[in-house]
């Protein structure tokens, strides 16, 4: 069942309120007083609630149960993905939200063809992430950051224990499985770098390795598009690090 989104300020111990677009969605789905609905706050809270009242301004519902972090992997994954021409970054945002990515960082790389994103495009990405989170039952909406240069993201401050991975479309280096099999299973924060269609430039790989990033080979003889690689590799990283182990079974 797709969820509704309530603002944190509209949620208290016993009841919650839906307004604006969510009230409109409630009407479109023809939800009636007395029905039980699912609501998220987008910050890790999931609620089962019974509709008590629906009027022109808002809808109120009594909270029946609250499950923190429902549908969330135990691993926080930052998908640092190169910008893509056209609307294919929309797909990367939507599908990576579904697999459990926590943060999405659009990158400008040396070989990037697309280097900027308009305000309206960034707003659309955030709406896509919000709708995908509601649709798939997550309790958190991924944060979609402003586009940054690869170098800026590479040197972004973080914990010394954070794991950073660089997807490289060539052989001769360890695979993702080989790389992660050497990593302690206590990792909880990961950044996954996905390059543009032409791959990362040699100087970008060199700087990443010097910064402590782990490169890994992917794709073999198959060439994956950037949006495909972003989603598939995000899911594989989360799976192999046990990121799905603690998902709520409901």
N, C-alpha and C positions, 0 to 999 in steps of 0.2 A: 504494500500500500504506500503510495507516495506521501511524503510528509509535508506539513505546513511549517512555515518559519515564523517564529515569534521573536520580537525584540527582547533582549534580556531584561529591560526595564518593565516589560509587560508580563513578567513571570514572577509570581511570589510562591509562598509555600503551598498554597492550596488551589490556586487558580491561575490561568493565563488568559491573555487577550490577543486576538488577531485583528489586524487593521489593514487598510489600504489594499494592495494587490492580493494579499493573502485572504482578505475578506471576500474579494472578488472571486478568487479561485475556489473558495468554500462554496459560493453560490453556484459557480459553473458546475461543480461536481455534485450539486444538489444535496449537500449534507444537511441533515435535519437535526433539530434539537433532540437530545437523547442519544444520538449516535456517538460512537467512540472514534476518535481520530488520533493520528500520530503527529507530534509537533517536535521540531528541533529549535534550538537557539543559535545554531551555527558555531558555537564555541565549545561543543562537547556534551551538551545536554540533550537527551532524548526523553520525550514524555508521551505517555498514553493519557488522553484526556477525554472527558464526556462533555459534549456541547450542552450548555445551559441556556444560552440566549444568543440570538442573531438579530441585529437591527441595522439601521442605515449607517451607523458609525463604526461599529465593531462587533465582534463575536467573543463571548466569554465561555470558558470551559473549565470544569473542575478537573484537577490533576488526579489521576488514578494511580500512576506509577512513574518513577523517574529512574532512568538507567544512564549513569555517566559514561561517556566515551563509547556509546553503543555504535558498532560498525566501524570502529577505528583500529587500524593496526597499531601494534605496540612500538613500531619503528616510525619515527618522523622522517619522511623523505622529502627533500627539496629537489624538485626536478628543474635543473638549470638547462633549458633547451633553447637551441638557436632559433631565432625568428624564421618564419617560413613565408614565402610569397602566397598571396591569395588567402583563402579561408581555412587552410589546413591546420593552422595553429588553433583554430576553434575546436577541431577534432581532438587535437592533443590535449587541450584543456578539459574537454568533456570526458574523454575516456580515461585520462590519468586521474581525474577526480573519482571516477567510478572504481578504479583499482586501489585507491587509498592514498594518493599523494597528498602531503600536508601543505607544501608551498610550491608555487610555480613561478620560476624566474626566467623571463624571456632574455635571451643573450644576443648580443652583437658580436660576431666572430670575424676573423680576418677574411674568411671566404663567404661570409653571409651576403646574399643578394638583398634580402629584406633587412633593413637596418633600423627602421623606425616604426612606431605604432601610434596611430592617432588616438586622441582622447576617447573618441567614440568606440574605437576598436578595443581599447583597454577596458572600457566600461562593459562592452559586450562580453569579453572574456570573463569578467567577474560575474555577470548575470548567468553565463553558461555554467560556471562552477557552482553557483548557488542552486540552479535548477537541477544539475546533475547530482549534487549532494542530497537534495530533497528526494529525487526520484529513486536513488539507489539505497536509501536508508541510513546514510551516514549522519552522525550528529555534529560533525564539524564541516564547515565550508572552507576549502583550501584558500589560502591567501595568494592572490595573483599580484606579483610585484611589478614595479615599473621596469622597462627594459634597461639593461646595464651592459657595459662592455665585459667581455670575457675576463679581462685582466682585473676588473673591479670585483667581480664575483669570486675570482680565484683567491684574492687576498682579503676577502671579507672576514672580519674577526669571528672566531668560533671556539668551541671547546677543543682542547688538545685531543680529546678522545673521539671527536667526530670523524666519521669515515667519509672520504671523498673518492668518487669513482669517475673515470674518464672512458667513455665508450670510443673505441678505435676500430675503424672498419678495415682491418688488415690482420694478417697472421703474424706468427713469430713472437707473440707475447702471450702471457697466460689468458685463459678464457675467464669468463665471469665466474663459472663454477670453481675453477682453480683459485682464482683470486679470493673469493668469499670463503672458501674452505679453510683459508689460513687466518681468517679474521675471527676474533673472539665473539662468542654469541651474546655478549653483553652490550653490543652496539645498539644505540637507540636513536642516533641522529646521523643521517646520511645525506650527502649531496651527490646527485648523479648528473654528470655533464654529458649532454648530447649535442654533437656538432651539426653544422649545416650539411646540405646535400654533398658538397665536396669534401666533407670531413674537416677535422681540425688541421690547421697549418702546422708544419713541423716545429716552428718556433713556439706555438701554443702548447704542443705536447711537451716540449722541453721545459717550458716554464711551469707547467702543471706538475711534472715529475719532480722538479726542483722544489716545488711548494708542498710536496708530500702526498700528491694525488696518486691513486692507484689506477694505471691504465689497464684495460682489459680488451680482448679481441671479441668481436661479435659479428654475426652475419655469415661467416664462412664464404661460400661462393654465391650467396644470395645478397642482393642489394635491397635493403629496406629503406623506405622513405622515412624522413625525419619524424613525422607524426606517428608512424607505425613503430619505429624504434623507441620513441619516447614512452609509449604505452606498454609495449611488450617488455622492455628492459626494466621499467619501473615495477611491473608486476613480478618479474623474476627476482629482482633484488629484494623486494619485500618478502616474497615467499622463502627464498633461501636463508634470509636472516631471521626467519621465524616471525615475521611481521604479522602474519595472519593467525598465529597460534591463539591469540587472546580475543579474537573476534567473538562477539556475542552470537550464540547459536540461534537466537530467535528469528 
